[in-house]
Amino acid sequence: MNEENVNGPVIVWRGNRKKMKKQFALLLALPLWAAACTSNQTSSPSATPAPAQLPTAVYRVEIEASATAVKVGDRVTFTAAIIGNFGNPMYYIEITDQGDRPPGMFISLIPGNVIRGTTGSSAVLGLVATSVDPDRISATFSASSPGTATVRIGVNGEIAETDGTGRSFLNYVTIYSESVTIAATEE
């Protein structure tokens, strides 16, 4: 038995080395040969593929805020309508305090009102409650200190698309709402 180290794991050769190399080469070539035998190419090699079509539905996130000017201690609720059919959606809330690098606070949620993760924090807004449905997300925050914060809500998920040949496929996209700025002042 001979062992060779070929830039990685050890390959163990057993039996006739030349015969095994030929068998291995045939094994690698078999899928290519099978694909060539079963393909139904009806177009000429010089034909150009049809351009990809855009999804038939319009995908977007529309955000509303219960107020854009609040006093410290007041609550503000953000509601976002998710337009379009997203498969396996995950929702995001980004909060950026004035002067911070975006995002200062990042919350990810999935349907069933499950918070998957939170990073960072906001000095202006503190999370109170969330509600997540497949086509709507709302989040309530309490103004905790004076300042301004920018909020946007996004969704990431699968959308069904078709290419120029009529074949369907899933594409993962992330779409965010417009930003909404909240100003919090002393009581």
Order of alpha helices (4+ residues) and beta strands (2+ residues): beta-beta-alpha-beta-beta-beta-beta-beta-beta-beta-beta-beta-beta-beta
